[in-house]
Amino acid sequence: SNTILAPQAAMGRSLRLHAGSVLHMASTMGHQTGFLGGVVLPVQWGASVVYQDVWNPEQFIELVARHRIEATNGNATFLLDMLRASNLHRHDLSSFRVFRLGGGPIPRSLVRGALEKLPGVTILRGWGQTENGVVTLTRHADPQAKLVATDGCAQPGMAIRVVDQENRPLACGTEGRLQCQGPFQFVGYL
């Protein structure tokens, strides 16, 4: 239960959700992203969710305008598609305030471009995996350099560190093995 509920409690706070928030989900419910972000998160926070069966960026833009969607998440391709949508600037997107990125590599140029084309939208980058949800995330108040180039810091309740082969902590900026600890961490494999 912790692996399902704890990350979404932290995510809701990080996304600044409230009862009445309107979310969007285009990932399948059979995948962790779709299930956690499209089912657990809205139920846990009392939010509404607009599902999109097949990703179509022009349709997404229309859904944001029609349903006053505040936040969505996806990998870099979703954001790139949105920025290239032919109707991007023909609809009222003033409700849309957060695009959370994860699930693969995130080009810095893409984030810079999104910050320019979508000035009212915060682009939050994160890192995680099936075994522990979204462990790190950038924050709304982070400077642009951090938003563009990092996956943020540990979500509340989680601890991370980089260690060498003998599990000794390494200095910032040193490559090594990443260790995670906290309530998001799953118990183990069956």
N, C-alpha and C positions, 0 to 999 in steps of 0.2 A: 504493500500500500504506500509506503514512503516513496518508493521509486516513481509512483504515479502521482501522488498528491503533493509532496513537498516541492518538486520543481515548479509545479504550476502555481502554487501559492507565491513563490518567489517571483515567477514570471509575471503574474498579475500585478504585483507591486512594481516591478521594473517597467512594465508597460503602462503603468498608472491607470489601471482598469478600475471600474466601479460598476455597481449594479446599474444596468442601462447602457453600458458600453455595447457597441456593435462591432463584431469581429468578422473576418472573412477567412474561409478555408477552401483551398483548391487541391489539397493533398488527399489521397485516399484514406479512409478511416482505418484501413488495414495496416497502415504504416504509423509509426510512433508520432510523426509530425501531425498527421491528420487526427489521430485519436486524442493525443494530449491537447493539441491546440484547437481542435474542432469540436471535441466532446467534453473532456474534463475541464479545461480552462473556462469555457462559458458557464458550465454548470456550477463550478466552484465559485465563480465571481458574480453570478447572477446576470451574465451578459447575454446578448443575442448573438447569433452567428448566421451568416449568409454562406451557404455552401455553393460551390461551383463545380459541377460534375466533371467538366472538361475545361482545362485552362484555356482561356482566350483573353488576351490582354485588353482588347477593345470592349468586350463584354464586362470585364472586371471594372474598367473605368465607369461604365454605365451603372454597374451595381453600387459602386462607391457613391455616385451622385444620387441614385434612387433611394438607397437604404441608409445613407449617412454613415458608411463604414469608417471606423476609426483606425483599425489596425489589421494587418495581415502578416503572414510570414511565409518564407519560401527560400529556395536557393537563389543563387545569383541570376540564373536564367529567367526566373519570374520577374525580377526587378528590371533586367535588361529589356525583356519583352514589354513591360509597362512603359519604360522610357521611350521605346520605339513605337508605341501605339499611335495610330493615325489620329485618334480622337482625344489624345491626352489633354490638350488645352481647350477642348470644346465643351467641357462639363465642369460643374461646380465640385471641386475636390476639397473644399475647405474643411470638411469633417475629418479627412484622412490625415493622421498625424504620426503613425509609426509603421515602418516596414522593418520587420526583424529578419535578418539574413542569417543563414546557416546551411548545414547540409552539404558542404563542399567548399572548394576554393572560392574566395571572394576577391576579385580584382580591385585594386585600389582605385584605378581609373573609373570603374563603374560606380563606386561609392562617391567619388568626387563629382562625377556627372549627375548622379541622383541628387546630391545636395544642391547643385546649381539649378537643375530643372524642377525640383520639388522643394522650394525654399521653406515651406511650412511643415515638411515631413522630417522626422528624425529617423535616420537609418541606424539601427542597432545591430551590430555584428555579434555573433555568439558561437561558442563551441560546446559540443557535448557528444554523446553517443547513446545508443540504446540502453546501455547499462547504467546510465546516470543522468539522463535528461540534458538540459542546457546548463552546463556547469559554469561557464564564463559568459559575460555579456557586457557590452559597452553601456554607458549610461547617458541619459538625456543631456546632462550638463558637461559631458566630456568635451575637450577641445577637438576641433576638426581633425587634427593630426592623429589623435587617438581613435576617433571614429573611423577614419580612413584606413589606418594601418594595423590595428590590433583587434583581437577578439575580446577585449575588455578584461575585467577582473572577475574573481570568483563571485558567484551569486551569494546572497546572504544565506548563511548556514553551511556553506561549502568551504573547504580549504584545498588549495592546490600548492604544489611545489615541484620544482625540477631537481632531480637527483642524479648522481653518477651511478656507476654499476654496483657500488657498495652501499647504495641508498644514502649517501651523504648529500645534503643540500648544496646546490650550486648557486653561484652569483647570478644576478639578473643578466639576461642577455647571453647566457651560456647554454649551449645545446645539451640536452640530456633526456632522461626519462621523466614523463609527467606522472605525478601521483595525485589522486583525488580522494577526498574523505568528506563524509557528511551524510545528511539524511537522503540525498538524492541517489546515493550509491546503492545498487541492487545487492541482494544478499549473496547470490551466486547462481551458477548454471545448474540445471537439472540434468 
